[in-house]
Amino acid sequence: MSALAVRAGVPLGPRTTLGLGGPARAFVEARDEATVAAAFAWASAQGLEVAVLGGGSNLVVADAGFDGLVVAIATTGINERPAGDAVHVEAAAGESWDGLVARTVDAGLAGLECLSGIPGSVGATPVQNVGAYGQEVSDTLVSVRVFDPVSREIRQLAATTCEFAYRDSMFKHHGRHLVVLAATFALRPGGEAQIRYAELERALDGAPRDLARVRRAVLALRRNKGMLLEADDPERRTAGSFFTNPIVGVAEAEAVAQRARSLGITAELPRWAQTDGRIKLAAGWLIEKSGVTRGMSRGAVGVSRRHALALVHHGGGTTASLLALADEIVETVHARFGVTLRREPVLWGA
Ligand SMILES: Cc1cc2nc3c(=O)[nH]c(=O)nc-3n(C[C@H](O)[C@H](O)[C@H](O)COP(=O)(O)OP(=O)(O)OC[C@H]3O[C@@H](n4cnc5c(N)ncnc54)[C@H](O)[C@@H]3O)c2cc1C
């Protein structure tokens, strides 16, 4: 590693998929693990808070920016090794997530194919236990290599200790200062895709479930919902789903269903039983049935034309206006159904 290159006042907006937000007071790009450690040591000496940046696809940065050091993880490297019936694939945190998925699909390694088309880096995927179309990274994750800025040690954490849940892990709570350096997945060579999502099953329409076909089907579904980042898409400035699907008790789910019926909504409330007995509701359904329409705009920000859960930035907007729109949606859904939606992306700055 050469001398630590710290830059001042680096704009963060262009480093997020929303394209919003002010600058970082200090900024380091870490192309190797030693730079990650050196950056934390530098910030500690300066008394600065540190935030770790991947692809910026699940991030909202305040208009005032972030008053600390941003460490952008740009480490690379993927290696594969046989492990019994499986192949263990270890990828550095800075690798593109979808690049890794495409590579494993090409290699005939099953386990990540339904997570095709999700933007961002490998290192961020354990943080919110990234998931889509019936798969979550925790299904195949074996271990996570982390840097602990407090002890300044590098450790290997077994996936079983990461407290994975729906869009959640220990990295969001008590482990939130741990930096993910690499993630190792156990994949099945020659394995067929396991389809656990009705919409994907319908899209495959009985066709053989080879990994490449499943990847194509997932990408097509995502494109239709505006959940694929494409340079020529006028709604490309987004953080994907802006709200998580609420998970509520059985009685609360029934109360929401009754409320919907009493409001004259004939469509049945979508709900999925969770392994812990609670019920997952569809945030997008609640938003639309509250009267928030797809394509609705508030100046330079709005709701995607293809998915009520995705907020989009049309250009020239502010984070304040995006958060005001999000608050408006939360209040509207709460007033209609009594359910409080939670924001999915992480917010940096005031
Ligand atoms: C169009 C679109 C579709 C999406 N679809 C999905 C989906 O289907 N399912 C889903 O789960 N998500 C989805 N997302 C959200 C997002 O892509 C994922 O959460 C992704 O994993 C974020 O990766 P990132 O590298 O961009 O993280 P960033 O946005 O850079 O960071 C997000 C959080 O993770 C932390 N972080 C990042 N890297 C590290 C690291 N190495 N160590 C520790 N902490 C780290 C950051 O500090 C921050 O708190 C979507 C987003 C978009 C824009």
The ligand as an SDF file (V2000), in Angstrom:
LIG
                    3D

 53 58  0  0  0  0  0  0  0  0999 V2000
  -32.7750   -0.7990   -9.0890 C   0  0  0  0  0  0  0  0  0  0  0  0
  -32.4710   -1.4170   -7.7440 C   0  0  0  0  0  0  0  0  0  0  0  0
  -32.9680   -2.6640   -7.4210 C   0  0  0  0  0  0  0  0  0  0  0  0
  -32.6760   -3.2510   -6.1790 C   0  0  0  0  0  0  0  0  0  0  0  0
  -33.1900   -4.4910   -5.9000 N   0  0  0  0  0  0  0  0  0  0  0  0
  -32.9240   -5.0680   -4.7170 C   0  0  0  0  0  0  0  0  0  0  0  0
  -33.4460   -6.3720   -4.4000 C   0  0  0  0  0  0  0  0  0  0  0  0
  -34.1250   -6.9980   -5.2100 O   0  0  0  0  0  0  0  0  0  0  0  0
  -33.1640   -6.8980   -3.1910 N   0  0  0  0  0  0  0  0  0  0  0  0
  -32.4080   -6.2480   -2.2760 C   0  0  0  0  0  0  0  0  0  0  0  0
  -32.1950   -6.8060   -1.1870 O   0  0  0  0  0  0  0  0  0  0  0  0
  -31.8910   -5.0210   -2.5330 N   0  0  0  0  0  0  0  0  0  0  0  0
  -32.1310   -4.4190   -3.7150 C   0  0  0  0  0  0  0  0  0  0  0  0
  -31.6320   -3.1680   -3.9930 N   0  0  0  0  0  0  0  0  0  0  0  0
  -30.8590   -2.4620   -2.9670 C   0  0  0  0  0  0  0  0  0  0  0  0
  -29.3310   -2.5670   -3.1350 C   0  0  0  0  0  0  0  0  0  0  0  0
  -28.9630   -2.8360   -4.4730 O   0  0  0  0  0  0  0  0  0  0  0  0
  -28.7120   -3.6300   -2.2430 C   0  0  0  0  0  0  0  0  0  0  0  0
  -29.0290   -3.3730   -0.8990 O   0  0  0  0  0  0  0  0  0  0  0  0
  -27.1880   -3.7010   -2.4050 C   0  0  0  0  0  0  0  0  0  0  0  0
  -26.6800   -4.7950   -1.6890 O   0  0  0  0  0  0  0  0  0  0  0  0
  -26.4840   -2.4410   -1.9130 C   0  0  0  0  0  0  0  0  0  0  0  0
  -25.1260   -2.5440   -2.3070 O   0  0  0  0  0  0  0  0  0  0  0  0
  -24.1850   -1.2980   -2.4440 P   0  0  0  0  0  0  0  0  0  0  0  0
  -22.8100   -1.7970   -2.6420 O   0  0  0  0  0  0  0  0  0  0  0  0
  -24.7060   -0.3760   -3.4760 O   0  0  0  0  0  0  0  0  0  0  0  0
  -24.3050   -0.6620   -0.9920 O   0  0  0  0  0  0  0  0  0  0  0  0
  -24.2910    0.8710   -0.5900 P   0  0  0  0  0  0  0  0  0  0  0  0
  -25.5450    1.5250   -1.0570 O   0  0  0  0  0  0  0  0  0  0  0  0
  -23.0030    1.4890   -0.9860 O   0  0  0  0  0  0  0  0  0  0  0  0
  -24.3420    0.7600    1.0000 O   0  0  0  0  0  0  0  0  0  0  0  0
  -25.5180    0.3160    1.6560 C   0  0  0  0  0  0  0  0  0  0  0  0
  -25.1960    0.0620    3.1410 C   0  0  0  0  0  0  0  0  0  0  0  0
  -24.2780   -1.0200    3.2410 O   0  0  0  0  0  0  0  0  0  0  0  0
  -23.0740   -0.5820    3.8930 C   0  0  0  0  0  0  0  0  0  0  0  0
  -21.9470   -1.2480    3.2380 N   0  0  0  0  0  0  0  0  0  0  0  0
  -21.6390   -1.2270    1.9170 C   0  0  0  0  0  0  0  0  0  0  0  0
  -20.5410   -1.9670    1.6920 N   0  0  0  0  0  0  0  0  0  0  0  0
  -20.1470   -2.4400    2.9080 C   0  0  0  0  0  0  0  0  0  0  0  0
  -19.0560   -3.2560    3.3410 C   0  0  0  0  0  0  0  0  0  0  0  0
  -18.1540   -3.7540    2.4840 N   0  0  0  0  0  0  0  0  0  0  0  0
  -18.9540   -3.5240    4.6650 N   0  0  0  0  0  0  0  0  0  0  0  0
  -19.8640   -3.0430    5.5510 C   0  0  0  0  0  0  0  0  0  0  0  0
  -20.9120   -2.2700    5.2010 N   0  0  0  0  0  0  0  0  0  0  0  0
  -21.0410   -1.9800    3.8830 C   0  0  0  0  0  0  0  0  0  0  0  0
  -23.0330    0.9130    3.7120 C   0  0  0  0  0  0  0  0  0  0  0  0
  -22.2730    1.5250    4.7470 O   0  0  0  0  0  0  0  0  0  0  0  0
  -24.5070    1.2500    3.8110 C   0  0  0  0  0  0  0  0  0  0  0  0
  -24.8950    1.2890    5.1610 O   0  0  0  0  0  0  0  0  0  0  0  0
  -31.9000   -2.5560   -5.2260 C   0  0  0  0  0  0  0  0  0  0  0  0
  -31.4050   -1.2810   -5.5440 C   0  0  0  0  0  0  0  0  0  0  0  0
  -31.6830   -0.7150   -6.7900 C   0  0  0  0  0  0  0  0  0  0  0  0
  -31.1310    0.6500   -7.1220 C   0  0  0  0  0  0  0  0  0  0  0  0
  1  2  1  0
  2  3  1  0
  2 52  2  0
  3  4  2  0
  4  5  1  0
  4 50  1  0
  5  6  2  0
  6  7  1  0
  6 13  1  0
  7  8  2  0
  7  9  1  0
  9 10  1  0
 10 11  2  0
 10 12  1  0
 12 13  2  0
 13 14  1  0
 14 15  1  0
 14 50  1  0
 15 16  1  0
 16 17  1  0
 16 18  1  0
 18 19  1  0
 18 20  1  0
 20 21  1  0
 20 22  1  0
 22 23  1  0
 23 24  1  0
 24 25  2  0
 24 26  1  0
 24 27  1  0
 27 28  1  0
 28 29  2  0
 28 30  1  0
 28 31  1  0
 31 32  1  0
 32 33  1  0
 33 34  1  0
 33 48  1  0
 34 35  1  0
 35 36  1  0
 35 46  1  0
 36 37  1  0
 36 45  1  0
 37 38  2  0
 38 39  1  0
 39 40  1  0
 39 45  2  0
 40 41  1  0
 40 42  2  0
 42 43  1  0
 43 44  2  0
 44 45  1  0
 46 47  1  0
 46 48  1  0
 48 49  1  0
 50 51  2  0
 51 52  1  0
 52 53  1  0
M  END
$$$$
